[in-house]
Amino acid sequence: MTFPEFNQNGDLPVDIYEATLQEVIEHFGQGSLQRQVVAKRLAKIYKLADGTGKLSRFIIYGSFVTSKENPNDIDVFLVMKDDFGKNEYQGDARRIFEHLQTENKIKASIFWMLEVSVAVNETVFIEGWQSKRDNTKRGIVEVIKND
């Protein structure tokens, strides 16, 4: 995957870019020590979410997928299969589905929903994560499996 250049605001152009976790880390996890630390957090979160066997979509948005030299955290939206139940997991595997705990312990902002919750118009729902606080839009990245 070759990502496009950042725009004048330091964001990816508006789109949903698909890349493997390795491609994301190679592109966005380089440079400052902070970027490398956040990339390790991202890899851990992905491994935990994927390890449930219930991960449907893994979307990355926010400062990690921008040109910001030192992103504070990792922002992720997960779509989980309908038969997922967070209470079936313990430790970090459960913690990533508890928003306040992930912010405090993992330094990540993770939101998640079941497929049925976004099924009415999943594409529009996912595109909604392109919106920034100032109502402008930016590109986001979806991690895809490479198997």
Secondary structure, 3 states (H helix, E strand, C coil): CCCCCCCCCCECCCCEEEECHHHHHHHHCCCCHHHHHHHHHHHHHHHHHHHCCCEEEEEEECHHHECCCCCCCEEEEEEECCCCCHHHCCHHHHHCCCHHHHHHHHCEEEEEEEHHHHHHHHHHHHHHHHECCCCCECCEEEECCCC
